[in-house]
Amino acid sequence: MKLLSAPRSPLAPSPHPARRMRIVATGMLVAMALLFVIARTTIHIHPAIGFVQAFAEAAMVGGLADWFAVTALFRHPLGLPIPHTAIIPRNKDRIGDTLAIFLRDNFLTPAVVARRMRHMDVAAAAGRFLASPSGGDGRLREGASRLIADILEALDQERLGGMVKGAIGQRLRAINIAPLAGQAIEAAMRDGRHGPVMDSIVHWADRTLEANEHLIRQMVHERAGKVLRWTGLDENLADAILSGLRKLLGDMAQDPGHPLRLKAEEGMAKLAFDLQFDLEMQAKVAGIRDEILDNPAMQRWIDGLWEQARAGLLRAVRDPGRAMAGRLGEALRALGGTLQQEARLRLVINRFVRRAAVGATASYGDAIVRLVSDTVRGWDAGTVTSRLEHAVGRDLQYIRVNGTLVGGLVGLAIHAIDTLL
């Protein structure tokens, strides 16, 4: 009856390459041992079997020697505490320190970073990335967009929103509005741009007078004496007041040099001066600014501003293709084209990036080195051994295989020389 082995499931994990090579190397060692035993017991049949015995004996010795050497790197052979074995577990701290020193001396020195960054055109790479939204970097852009979206959604929105809104409020409170307003008024008057403003004020006053004519008549009627009301002179007085005000506003609208307009311009000029140089006036404006910022309606506006900005950013990063198709995309593509065409701009950006990288290396290089060293020190000996064995174990098992074969060939050569002599 023929036994059939069950087929290997395609979902079953395949053995690690280092483990496969260990099985091969150990299998070769066992095969050489069996071959040696067979040749030893059958050597009387034919003299040529002596060559087979010599090959198997030397191969077995070479395989055992390399097995001992490879095993001694990671553990005690056969569990015996032989001196100078289990080298990596016993020296993991020194290995971590040496690796950190190697990383610092060869990669994280300002001179090395500056030399490597000098040959990197970061600005041109960024320009190609921005100017070619449909190029081969689409996956990179989509991955970065998903990462940004995940970060925004993962962060505590109350805390993040509070930080952003607090920063906005602090920036607004830090602005000294008074000098800016004073400079704006002074510049407008110097260029004659205040004329339309004055005209608008006059027209507004005329419309307001017309809309509130009944209030003026009622006020004159209530304040007039009984004799004026009985004779109807209060109506005449109200008509005269309204007519005089209309004429005054009309003259001011038609005559830019009207005395009242000149007086108003003089007041505007004084206001512009006080806003720029009068500390008391600036303090009053700052107080008004703070009152406006402390108003609940202003706080709600800032809250809405943050929510709109966050929602817009999430929409953009979730659909980078749509975002790149709009005005933002046009601006980014234009920036990318400029970066590729303007050599001087690329030079400035590359210099800035290089200085930033060198500065970061000088400031944080030692911290990175300590991080590597402390991380290795924090690993247990089994973790270090397992990771290094998985990384280089396959090549080490090839050493065992080669040692077995080379040992066998050397033994075969020695036996051949002895036979000839």
Secondary structure, 3 states (H helix, E strand, C coil): CCCCCCCCCCCCCCCCHHHHHHHHHHHHHHHHHHHHHHHHHCCCCCCCHHHHHHHHHHHHHHHHHHHHHHHHHHCCHHHCCCCCCCHHHHCHHHHHHHHHHHHHHHCCCHHHHHHHHCCCCHHHHHHHHHHCCCCCCHHHHHHHHHHHHHHHHHCCHHHHHHHHHHHHHHHHHHCCHHHHHHHHHHHHHHCCCHHHHHHHHHHHHHHHHHHCHHHHHHHHHHHCCHHHHHHCHHHHHHHHHHHHHHHHHHHHHHCCCCHHHHHHHHHHHHHHHHHHHCHHHHHHHHHHHHHHHHCHHHHHHHHHHHHHHHHHHHHHHHCHHHHHHCHHHHHHHHHHHHHHHCHHHHHHHHHHHHHHHHHHHHHHHHHHHHHHHHHHHHCCHHHHHHHHHHHHHHHHHHHHHHHHHHHHHHHHHHHHHHHHC
